[in-house]
Amino acid sequence: MKFLKEELTEKYFTEKQNTLDDYPIFMAIAEDIGYDATGRETKNNELDEISIELVRFIAHINKTEI
């Protein structure tokens, strides 16, 4: 019974992956947002660079969208 459940689960996820379309995603991790844990400024803000890349990503998506 356990083997049958595992086999059906595996078949389900394989079929699900095959039916889903690929699509682009944007992912970024900001290590420094301009302030440390105590609230002091760090003079470095990765959110500025991330926002520039996000704008490029959105523009690319809008340009290539069908």
Summary of the structure (lengths in Angstrom):
residues: 66
radius of gyration: 21.0
end to end distance: 45.9
largest distance: 60.1
contacts: 103
relative contact order: 0.12
helix: 56%
strand: 12%
